[in-house]
């Protein structure tokens, strides 16, 4: 059983590694950091955070959601070496967050909002990977903002340009890789090779096809220089080359207030992204395991301290890699660990081979991951749950797609809270009458939010009647409500209404 689990983890880790490699590079580039810093963060996310993590299937590494924060911070601090100190400080803050058990904050995010976040991430992946699939590799692989971080326009502009200027070689590779990804499990159902992930076969096929183009159809050949292939630094096995490439933290930065402020901002944003990712990953986990968010904050904190010390950018738990991990059959945290090990080995020993991988093949893998997250069935499922669930879900999808993850989730939560208040507002009171006797019962705890509705119900009570106001079911009655009742009792005398109060204190 253990051997079988390790086998599944090993194969899943290969897929995660292939997805993570270009993302680590792209996110570093989009953040204005050295490419090697993105790889270092990915390696630490795998080798260190996975073993300390509160989740069995979450994968950590550099996150697209932090690119704006990192880019702005490096500019304000004025030195990437001092920024690395801020990354270490952020890790210290996250350890403190975990110690004070602040992981519960993610529990306040409604399930419909989490589902909306997952679907939105799937849609964004598709929008961002279609240009790569068609050979338009001008945008960063790790850029997941709708409006982009470059001068090529927003995602829709890039889609249109990608279709107009589609690269034949990249398009052929994408189509064949997608065919493999969809039909590989069906084609191999009666063979032992079905255990090999379709993603791995697709990427190897992409490399072989591109090599065939080089020999048979050179006009379709995808080169590294044109940005159509993975590009990682070479010869890092050489100790001198390695030390020259990896940046060192400048610890004098610890004396600067802006470095500490940056560290706190990274800790807050990164922690929220991590908690949301863990919450989403638990919903994707086929075994429905519940992760320990406080342990996860501690793990991310340790990871960021080590990443900053070794020259890496900030780390968070990442939904894209985690979902790829789960869909590839991962059973435990060893899949994430192995993916970190593969990143390390690829940097030290296999950079030349890795640089042969076309981005189109990786785009095909991510397109399938995106579709699984953002499939139409997710919309149908939420619609069947009713408008109270569907409306916040849909708002979250649109908000995440057109803004960013944290902003979108915040908007979704606010919208969800509106529906909760609205539902609570409508059901707060029961109003019945028989002949000249009227009853208004408080069905729940009432606050100033219910003041308007209660006022309307009181005003509908006719003259020359008896009104009983029953607060038995309400544990908490706001001061504003009691003030309203006191005022009403005084005015009711002029309409010859006898008001009786039951189980509401401090109201005559």
LINMO-V301197 format. One line per field, one symbol per residue. ss: DSSP state (2 for helix, 1 for strand, 0 for the rest). burial: # if it has 24 or more other ideal C-beta (glycine too) atoms within 12 Angstrom, else .. Layout:
ss=???
burial=???
This chain:
ss=0222222222222222222222222222220000222222222222222222000000111002222222222222200222222222222222222220022222220022222222222222222222222000000000000000000000222222222200022222222222222222222000022220022222222222222222220222000000001000000000222222200000222220222222222222222222222222222200000000222222222222222222000001112222222220000002222222222222220022220001222222222222222002222222220022222222222222220022222222222222222222220011111100111111000102222222222220000001111100000010222222222222222220011111000000
burial=......#################################################################.##..#.#################.##...##.##.##########################################..#.##..##.##...##.##########.##..#...........############.###.#......####...#######..#........######..#....###.########################.....##########################################################..#..#####################...##..#.....##############.###########.###.##....#..##.#......#######.##..##.##..##..#...#.#####..#..##..##.##..##..#....#.#.#..#..#.
